[in-house]
Amino acid sequence: MIQYQPGPPFDSLTRFFILMKYIFSFFLLLPTILFAQIDPLKITIARDSFGVPHIFAATDPEVAYGLAWAHAEDDFKTLQLVMLSGKAKLGSALGKKGAQADYVINLLRCRETVMEQWSTLSPDFVALVKGYVQGLNDYAKTHPREVKYKKAFPFNEQDYVAATVFSLSIFCGVDHTLSRILGGQVSTLPGFGYEGSNAFAFHSSRTETGEAFLAINAHQPVEGPTAFYEAHLKSEQGWNMLGGLFPGGCLIFHGTNENLGWAHTVNNPDKIDVFQLRMNPGNKNQYWFDGKWIDLEVKKARLKIKQLPVTVSKKVYWSMYGATVKTTKGVFSVRLPASMDIRALEQWYRMNKAKSFSEFYKALSMVSLPMFNIMYADRYDTIFYISNAKLPVRNGDRRYHWRQTLPGDTSATLWTKFKTVEALPQYLNPTSGFLYNTNHSPFNATLGSENLDPRKFDRNDGFEMNENNRSERFRELIKGLDKISYEEFKAIKFDQKFPRDLQFGYGIKNMINLDTAAYPKYTSLIKNFAAWDRTAPISSKGAAVFLLAYEFLQKKLRGIAPREITTQEAVETFDYIHEYMESNFRTTEPVLGDVQRLIRGTTFLPATGLPDMLAATYADRDKDGFFKVTSGDAYICLVRYPKKGLPIIESINTFGASADPKSPHYTDQLKRFQTKQLKPMTLDKNLILQNAERVYHPVVAASRTNITI
C-alpha cells in the first residue's frame, strides 16, 4: 500500500500555479492522447462468406483504420484517385480530364476552406479521420507494388477532407454549372443530372409483423468512384453501423445501426447560384459592387498533366461571391453552400452514432450535409422524411430570379446566412403509416391529405414539384393495401413495371399506333411494342424495343421541349431499331436479355429492368452492340426493426465486395442480384465471428498470413 507522505506546506498562490501547470500539461498532451498512432494488431477484420468486411476495434479511429485497410484490399486503385483529388493532382493520373478537375478544386478553394475551418471540426471526428488516413497510408507503405499513382501518397487529413468538399460540390452540380457558363449557356437552370434513387419507410402500425420497414435503395453507378461499397463498423465506443459508402468514405453514408437507419436519395432544390459581374472597362480585373470598383483576387493553379513534361499554369479568380470564371459572354461567379462547410462527414458521423430520433435530429441540425433526401425508421415506432439541404437565406425581392443568372453588383444578392433544419420540408409519423421518395417532389411523400403545402415554403428554395414513373408506380402499388407484409414490401422495391400514365418527357403514342400496313418493314416491331405490358423481364420483346427507342429519342430530342413525338419521328425511331437489331442480333425479335447485359470481367448475364422503374436499370451501348448495365439498382438494403433485438437485415450489391478480378468476391453476388435474391446480414459480432470466412488483423493481412481470433 502506498502511504501518503505529507509534503512541504504551499501557500494558495503556489497551489494555483501547480494546478495550472498540470492542466496546461494535460492539454499539451491531449493531441497525443487523441491522435496517437494506431496499432493495427488491435483491429479485427472479419470477412463474411461474401467477402463483406466487418471491422471490430475498441475505438472509432481504430475502426476507421480497419475500414480504410479493408477497402484498400478490395479497390485500392479507386481510393488512390480519391486521394489525388484532395491534393489537386488528378491530372498526373488521368491526363487532361483529371487536370480539369484539379482546376475546379483550385477554383473552389477546397483546400483553403478546409484550412480556414479546420478548428470547427470536433476532436473525436478529427481522430476518426486521422485513423482512416493512417490506414490508407500504412496500406500504401506495406503494398508498394499496388501503388499505381505515387503522387497520392503520403496524404494527410486536410487532403482527405478537401477531397470530400470537392466530391459534394460535384454532387451539388458545380461541374455542370461551370460547363454551362463556359459553353455560353448561363441562363439555363443549374442542377445535377442524376438517374434516381428510391427510399421508403413503413411504420410498425402499417406492417403485418408489427415491425417498421426501411428500404435503402440508391440508384448509382455499379462501378467506379460513386459505386457503393458495403461494410460493417463496430467499436466499443457505441458505433455499430452497417451499410453503404463511396470509395474514400470513412463511415457509413446510409444504412442501419442497432436502433435506427436511413436511406438517401438525391434531391434538387436550388443548391447553387450564378452571378454575372459588371466589369471595369478600364481594368479587366475589377468588378462593380455596392457603388465601387473591387479587385478580383487572382491566383495561379499549377496543373500537372500526365505525359506532359511541364506543369501548366492557369489563373483562377475569386470575387466576393466566390469562384469566378471569365468567358466571351462575361464574367461569372458561382456560389454554392457545398463548398462553404467542411463538416458534412462529421454530420454523417453523428448520424451513424445516433441512438434515438432526438439524437439523429440533433445531428441533422448541424445543416452541414448540403443535399440528399433522408428517409428514416427506427425500432421506437418512428418514421421520418426530410428533403435535406444546406440552403441560403436569399433575398425575397421578386426582382431576383434565383434559378437564373443574378446581378453580381449588389449586397442584395450576396447571401451569407443559412436556413435551419426546421425550415426544410419534413414529415414525422404520418397517420397513413408510410413515407416514400423517388427523387420526386417532397410535397408528395405520403397520402394526399397529409402532404405538405408547397405554398408554406420559400419559393426561392426551389424544391422540386415534379413526379416521375417511380413515384406514380409506387402510388399504384400502395393503393388498396392495408397492412403490408414483408413480401409485399420486397415486391414494391423490386417492381419492374411502368405506371399506367408514363412520365417521360416525350410521348410515344405514335409509335404504338403506327399502321403496320403503311410500314410493313416494321410489322414485328410495331406489334411487339403495341402488345407490351410495360414490364421488363429478360424475356420481353416489347421491353427490348423500348430500350432502343429510349436511347434513340433521348439523343435525337435532347434540348427540345417535352411533347408527343410526331409520326415521322416514330418512323425514324423504328427504322433505327430495325437496323440496330438486324446488324447486331440478326433478328427483329430479340428479347430484353439478348440486348441488355450485366457484364463484369468475363461474366455476362442477361439484365432485367429499364430506366426510371422502381428496380431501375440504365445501360450504355458497348462496342459489341450489347447494352452494358452502368447504373440503376446497385446497393440494396432492406431492414426490419422489431421492438426487441437487433434489426433484421437483407442486402445485395451488384457484383461483389471486391473490385479485384482475381478475388472470389469479384462477381459472387451477381447471380443473386440478377434474380433479386438478397443475402442475410447481421450486426451481431459473435455470430459474424463464428461464421466468418476469414478473420485477421491489417498487419497480418499485409504478410498474407491468416489467423483465427
TATA-V104872 format. One record per residue. N is the residue number from 1. PSI is psi in radians with two decimals (* if undefined). Layout:
N,PSI / N,PSI
//
This chain:
1,2.41 / 2,2.16 / 3,2.46 / 4,2.23 / 5,2.11 / 6,2.45 / 7,-3.04 / 8,2.61 / 9,2.49 / 10,2.47 / 11,2.95 / 12,-0.62 / 13,-0.73 / 14,-0.76 / 15,-0.71 / 16,-0.78 / 17,-0.65 / 18,-0.77 / 19,-0.79 / 20,-0.58 / 21,-0.78 / 22,-0.69 / 23,-0.78 / 24,-0.74 / 25,-0.68 / 26,-0.80 / 27,-0.49 / 28,-0.63 / 29,-0.30 / 30,-0.79 / 31,-0.64 / 32,-0.71 / 33,-0.79 / 34,-0.64 / 35,0.49 / 36,2.61 / 37,2.41 / 38,2.41 / 39,1.93 / 40,-0.40 / 41,-0.20 / 42,0.07 / 43,2.35 / 44,2.25 / 45,2.09 / 46,2.09 / 47,2.19 / 48,-3.03 / 49,-0.25 / 50,0.14 / 51,0.07 / 52,2.26 / 53,2.34 / 54,2.05 / 55,2.20 / 56,2.33 / 57,2.97 / 58,-0.69 / 59,2.78 / 60,-0.78 / 61,-0.62 / 62,-0.69 / 63,-0.74 / 64,-0.69 / 65,-0.84 / 66,-0.65 / 67,-0.79 / 68,-0.77 / 69,-0.85 / 70,-0.75 / 71,-0.64 / 72,-0.66 / 73,-0.57 / 74,-0.48 / 75,1.01 / 76,-0.59 / 77,-0.82 / 78,-0.70 / 79,-0.63 / 80,-0.62 / 81,-0.65 / 82,-0.76 / 83,-0.67 / 84,-0.62 / 85,-0.66 / 86,-0.40 / 87,0.06 / 88,0.81 / 89,0.47 / 90,-0.52 / 91,-0.51 / 92,-0.33 / 93,-0.65 / 94,0.09 / 95,-2.49 / 96,-0.73 / 97,-0.75 / 98,-0.65 / 99,-0.58 / 100,-0.72 / 101,-0.72 / 102,-0.68 / 103,-0.77 / 104,-0.70 / 105,-0.75 / 106,-0.73 / 107,-0.73 / 108,-0.15 / 109,0.76 / 110,-0.81 / 111,-0.75 / 112,-0.71 / 113,-0.72 / 114,-0.79 / 115,-0.68 / 116,-0.62 / 117,0.09 / 118,-0.66 / 119,-0.22 / 120,-0.24 / 121,2.46 / 122,2.57 / 123,-0.68 / 124,-0.59 / 125,-0.69 / 126,-0.69 / 127,-0.68 / 128,-0.86 / 129,-0.74 / 130,-0.72 / 131,-0.76 / 132,-0.80 / 133,-0.75 / 134,-0.67 / 135,-0.78 / 136,-0.71 / 137,-0.73 / 138,-0.66 / 139,-0.73 / 140,-0.71 / 141,-0.70 / 142,-0.14 / 143,1.03 / 144,-0.50 / 145,-0.33 / 146,-0.09 / 147,1.79 / 148,-0.57 / 149,1.72 / 150,-0.48 / 151,-0.15 / 152,-0.41 / 153,2.64 / 154,2.77 / 155,2.86 / 156,-3.09 / 157,-0.64 / 158,-0.68 / 159,-0.77 / 160,-0.85 / 161,-0.59 / 162,-0.65 / 163,-0.67 / 164,-0.65 / 165,-0.77 / 166,-0.79 / 167,-0.79 / 168,-0.54 / 169,-0.68 / 170,-0.77 / 171,-0.58 / 172,0.00 / 173,0.23 / 174,-0.58 / 175,-0.74 / 176,-0.68 / 177,-0.78 / 178,-0.66 / 179,-0.70 / 180,-0.73 / 181,-0.87 / 182,-0.40 / 183,0.11 / 184,0.37 / 185,0.83 / 186,-0.28 / 187,-0.14 / 188,2.74 / 189,2.33 / 190,2.67 / 191,2.93 / 192,2.17 / 193,2.02 / 194,2.90 / 195,0.08 / 196,2.75 / 197,2.91 / 198,2.57 / 199,2.32 / 200,2.66 / 201,2.46 / 202,2.29 / 203,2.67 / 204,-0.49 / 205,-0.25 / 206,-0.01 / 207,2.62 / 208,-0.50 / 209,-0.13 / 210,0.34 / 211,2.58 / 212,2.50 / 213,2.47 / 214,2.26 / 215,2.09 / 216,1.96 / 217,1.20 / 218,2.38 / 219,1.88 / 220,2.94 / 221,2.54 / 222,-0.22 / 223,2.78 / 224,-2.94 / 225,-0.22 / 226,0.47 / 227,2.44 / 228,2.44 / 229,2.35 / 230,2.39 / 231,2.83 / 232,2.21 / 233,2.13 / 234,2.14 / 235,3.06 / 236,0.18 / 237,0.43 / 238,0.35 / 239,2.05 / 240,1.50 / 241,2.32 / 242,2.42 / 243,-2.68 / 244,2.60 / 245,2.79 / 246,2.77 / 247,2.26 / 248,-0.10 / 249,2.33 / 250,0.17 / 251,-3.13 / 252,2.30 / 253,-0.77 / 254,2.52 / 255,-2.52 / 256,2.56 / 257,-2.86 / 258,-0.49 / 259,-0.48 / 260,2.88 / 261,2.96 / 262,2.78 / 263,2.58 / 264,2.52 / 265,2.71 / 266,2.36 / 267,2.94 / 268,0.93 / 269,-3.13 / 270,1.72 / 271,0.05 / 272,2.44 / 273,2.55 / 274,2.31 / 275,2.36 / 276,2.24 / 277,2.55 / 278,1.94 / 279,2.68 / 280,2.10 / 281,-0.45 / 282,-0.08 / 283,1.86 / 284,-0.13 / 285,0.39 / 286,2.46 / 287,2.70 / 288,2.26 / 289,2.12 / 290,0.79 / 291,0.20 / 292,2.78 / 293,2.34 / 294,2.43 / 295,2.35 / 296,2.49 / 297,2.34 / 298,2.22 / 299,2.95 / 300,2.24 / 301,2.18 / 302,1.99 / 303,2.12 / 304,2.11 / 305,2.24 / 306,2.32 / 307,-0.09 / 308,2.36 / 309,-0.27 / 310,2.78 / 311,2.31 / 312,2.33 / 313,2.25 / 314,2.33 / 315,2.45 / 316,2.44 / 317,2.70 / 318,2.27 / 319,-3.08 / 320,-0.44 / 321,-0.44 / 322,-2.58 / 323,2.34 / 324,2.40 / 325,2.58 / 326,2.33 / 327,3.03 / 328,-0.34 / 329,-0.14 / 330,-3.00 / 331,2.27 / 332,2.47 / 333,2.56 / 334,2.30 / 335,2.10 / 336,2.34 / 337,-0.53 / 338,-0.54 / 339,0.11 / 340,0.04 / 341,2.13 / 342,0.13 / 343,0.26 / 344,-0.80 / 345,-0.65 / 346,-0.65 / 347,-0.77 / 348,-0.68 / 349,-0.78 / 350,-0.65 / 351,-0.71 / 352,-0.71 / 353,0.02 / 354,2.46 / 355,-0.12 / 356,2.97 / 357,-0.68 / 358,-0.69 / 359,-0.67 / 360,-0.77 / 361,-0.58 / 362,-0.68 / 363,-0.74 / 364,-0.49 / 365,-0.20 / 366,-0.52 / 367,0.82 / 368,-0.35 / 369,2.03 / 370,-0.16 / 371,-2.92 / 372,2.13 / 373,2.59 / 374,2.09 / 375,2.19 / 376,2.55 / 377,2.71 / 378,3.13 / 379,-0.06 / 380,0.50 / 381,0.75 / 382,2.23 / 383,2.62 / 384,2.53 / 385,2.39 / 386,2.39 / 387,1.56 / 388,2.47 / 389,2.72 / 390,1.74 / 391,2.35 / 392,2.73 / 393,1.78 / 394,2.69 / 395,2.21 / 396,0.03 / 397,2.18 / 398,-0.08 / 399,-0.39 / 400,2.10 / 401,1.79 / 402,-0.26 / 403,-0.02 / 404,3.10 / 405,2.34 / 406,2.71 / 407,2.26 / 408,0.78 / 409,0.25 / 410,2.51 / 411,-0.22 / 412,-0.42 / 413,0.02 / 414,1.60 / 415,2.59 / 416,-0.17 / 417,2.83 / 418,2.71 / 419,2.69 / 420,2.91 / 421,-0.53 / 422,-0.36 / 423,-0.09 / 424,2.64 / 425,2.23 / 426,2.69 / 427,2.43 / 428,2.03 / 429,1.07 / 430,2.63 / 431,-0.33 / 432,-0.47 / 433,0.13 / 434,2.74 / 435,2.61 / 436,2.68 / 437,2.36 / 438,0.65 / 439,0.29 / 440,-2.89 / 441,2.32 / 442,-0.12 / 443,0.22 / 444,1.31 / 445,-0.07 / 446,-2.68 / 447,2.62 / 448,-0.83 / 449,-0.36 / 450,-0.01 / 451,2.62 / 452,2.65 / 453,2.00 / 454,-0.38 / 455,-0.26 / 456,0.08 / 457,2.73 / 458,2.11 / 459,-0.44 / 460,-0.21 / 461,-0.41 / 462,0.58 / 463,2.62 / 464,2.57 / 465,0.00 / 466,2.78 / 467,2.99 / 468,3.12 / 469,-0.62 / 470,-0.69 / 471,-0.72 / 472,-0.74 / 473,-0.66 / 474,-0.77 / 475,-0.63 / 476,-0.73 / 477,-0.57 / 478,-0.36 / 479,2.24 / 480,-0.21 / 481,2.36 / 482,-1.74 / 483,2.41 / 484,2.39 / 485,2.85 / 486,-0.61 / 487,-0.67 / 488,-0.66 / 489,-0.81 / 490,-0.66 / 491,-0.65 / 492,-0.81 / 493,-0.72 / 494,0.21 / 495,2.38 / 496,1.09 / 497,2.42 / 498,2.69 / 499,2.95 / 500,-0.77 / 501,1.88 / 502,2.51 / 503,0.37 / 504,2.75 / 505,-0.44 / 506,2.14 / 507,2.51 / 508,0.43 / 509,-0.62 / 510,-0.37 / 511,-0.79 / 512,-0.65 / 513,0.10 / 514,2.37 / 515,2.04 / 516,-0.51 / 517,-0.60 / 518,-0.42 / 519,1.18 / 520,-0.43 / 521,-0.51 / 522,0.32 / 523,-0.89 / 524,-0.65 / 525,-0.80 / 526,-0.75 / 527,-0.76 / 528,-0.65 / 529,-0.74 / 530,-0.53 / 531,-0.07 / 532,2.37 / 533,0.18 / 534,0.39 / 535,2.95 / 536,0.96 / 537,2.90 / 538,-0.32 / 539,0.03 / 540,2.18 / 541,-0.68 / 542,-0.64 / 543,-0.61 / 544,-0.70 / 545,-0.78 / 546,-0.74 / 547,-0.80 / 548,-0.62 / 549,-0.72 / 550,-0.81 / 551,-0.78 / 552,-0.84 / 553,-0.57 / 554,-0.69 / 555,-0.76 / 556,-0.68 / 557,0.17 / 558,2.25 / 559,-0.11 / 560,2.46 / 561,2.54 / 562,2.41 / 563,3.01 / 564,2.43 / 565,2.66 / 566,2.93 / 567,-0.70 / 568,-0.71 / 569,-0.58 / 570,-0.73 / 571,-0.78 / 572,-0.65 / 573,-0.83 / 574,-0.62 / 575,-0.76 / 576,-0.80 / 577,-0.75 / 578,-0.84 / 579,-0.72 / 580,-0.79 / 581,-0.75 / 582,-0.72 / 583,-0.66 / 584,-0.46 / 585,-0.06 / 586,0.47 / 587,2.68 / 588,0.26 / 589,0.75 / 590,2.69 / 591,2.94 / 592,-0.71 / 593,-0.34 / 594,-0.53 / 595,-0.69 / 596,2.26 / 597,2.55 / 598,2.05 / 599,2.21 / 600,2.12 / 601,-2.16 / 602,0.12 / 603,2.21 / 604,2.19 / 605,2.49 / 606,2.52 / 607,2.40 / 608,3.08 / 609,2.73 / 610,2.91 / 611,2.46 / 612,0.47 / 613,2.83 / 614,-0.76 / 615,1.39 / 616,2.66 / 617,2.27 / 618,2.34 / 619,2.62 / 620,2.57 / 621,2.32 / 622,3.13 / 623,-0.34 / 624,0.08 / 625,-0.26 / 626,2.82 / 627,1.99 / 628,2.23 / 629,2.19 / 630,-0.45 / 631,-3.07 / 632,-2.50 / 633,2.17 / 634,-1.73 / 635,2.19 / 636,2.30 / 637,2.08 / 638,2.30 / 639,2.39 / 640,2.39 / 641,1.66 / 642,2.82 / 643,-0.57 / 644,2.61 / 645,3.09 / 646,2.72 / 647,2.67 / 648,2.10 / 649,2.38 / 650,2.49 / 651,2.95 / 652,2.53 / 653,2.71 / 654,-0.93 / 655,-1.01 / 656,-3.13 / 657,-0.38 / 658,2.52 / 659,0.12 / 660,2.03 / 661,-0.38 / 662,-0.20 / 663,2.50 / 664,-0.22 / 665,0.36 / 666,-0.66 / 667,0.31 / 668,-0.17 / 669,-0.05 / 670,-0.80 / 671,-0.70 / 672,-0.73 / 673,-0.77 / 674,-0.66 / 675,0.13 / 676,0.71 / 677,1.95 / 678,2.81 / 679,2.48 / 680,2.46 / 681,2.85 / 682,2.74 / 683,0.06 / 684,1.89 / 685,-0.81 / 686,-0.76 / 687,-0.69 / 688,-0.83 / 689,-0.61 / 690,-0.63 / 691,0.13 / 692,2.50 / 693,-0.54 / 694,2.36 / 695,2.26 / 696,2.92 / 697,2.66 / 698,-0.77 / 699,-0.56 / 700,-0.65 / 701,-0.65 / 702,-0.56 / 703,0.09 / 704,0.59 / 705,2.23 / 706,2.62 / 707,2.81 / 708,2.27 / 709,*
//
